[in-house]
Amino acid sequence: QVQVVESGGGSVQPGDSLTLSCSGSGSSFNYWTLAWFRQAPGKEREGVSCISDYDGSIKYLDSVKGRFTISRGRAKNTVYLQMNNLKPEDTAVYYCNAESIVIARSFWGQGTQVTVSS
């Protein structure tokens, strides 16, 4: 059974940085897309960034471009989200998602809270 687990959330001040980590198990994760989503209170879940092992593509939500960087570890089951210059509007629960086009399934982590407040 595939599982993904996030870590690295916390409470920071505006302008600070945080790095989120996501580690998967139960698969080789070859050709999987790993992504970060977030959901703020009262809002829908939105995609923040994704990185594909299938075609090497990387995508970002417009509001985080230039501030967030997604990267994959040497082991394909790990993905990171480096978040710089955090803003109060980045406050949300951040979720890791692992998706395989081969088996046509995706898996979610339990989420990690990021709070940006002065």
N, C-alpha and C positions, 0 to 999 in steps of 0.2 A: 504494500500500500504506500502510495506516495504521500509524503508529508512535507510541509514547509513551515519553518519557524522563524519569526522575526525577532530582532533584538536591537537595542540601541536608542530607543526613544527616551524622552525626558523633558524636563522643563528648563527652558533657556530664555535669555533676554533677546530683544530685537537686535539683529546684527551678529548674533552668535552663530556657531556652526555645530552640526551634529552629523554623525554617520550612522545610518541604519544598515543592518546586516540581515541577510536572509539565507538560511541554509536548508537545502532540501535533502530528502532521503527516499530510498525506495526506487530509484531509477538512475540511469547513467546521465540523464538530462542532455544527451546529445540531440541537437536540433530542436530543443525546447526554447520557447521565449519566456524570459523571466521579466516580470514587471512590478512596478510599485503603483498602487492606487492609494487614495486617501478619501476619508469621509469626515467632513466637519459636521458639528451638531446642526440638525435641521436641513442638511443639504444632501444631495445625491452623491454617491461614490463616483470619483473621477479618476481617470488615468493620469498619472504623474510622469512616468517614464517607463520605457521598456527597451530591452536589448535581446536581439534574436541570435541564437546560435545557428539558425538555419541559413540566414543570408547576411548576418553581420550588421544589420540595421539597428540604429538607435534613434529613439524618438523622445521628445519632451513636450510637456504641457507648456504653452506659450508663457504663462506667468512664472515659470521656474527656469526658463532658458537663461543661461549665463550665471545661474546661482547654484543649480543642482547638477551633479554629475553621477551617472550610473556606470557601474563597471562590474565585470564578472571576474570572479576569482580564477586562479589557475585550474582549480577543480570546478568543473562546469556546474556543480550543484550550489554554488554560492554567488550571490549578487549583493552589491553594495549600493547605497545611495548617499553620496556626500552632499550635504546641504549646507551651503554657505549663505551669509547675509540673510538669516531667517527673519521673516516678517510675521506679525500677529496673524495675518490671513493664512499663514501656513499651518496654523493650529488645526490638528485633525488626528484621527486614528489612521495610521499608515498600514496598509496591507500589502503583503507580498503575494504575487500570483505566478504560478508556473503553468504554462500551457504547452501541450504537445499537439501539433497538427497531425502527427502520425496516428496517435490513438484517439484524437479528437476529444480530449478531455483537458480540463484545467482544475487546478487545486489552489485553495486559499489558505493563508496562514491565519492566525488568530488576531493579528493586529498589534500594533504598538503605538502608544499615545505620544504625540509630540505637541507640546504646549509652548507657545512663544508669547511672552508677556513681560511687561516692565513692572 
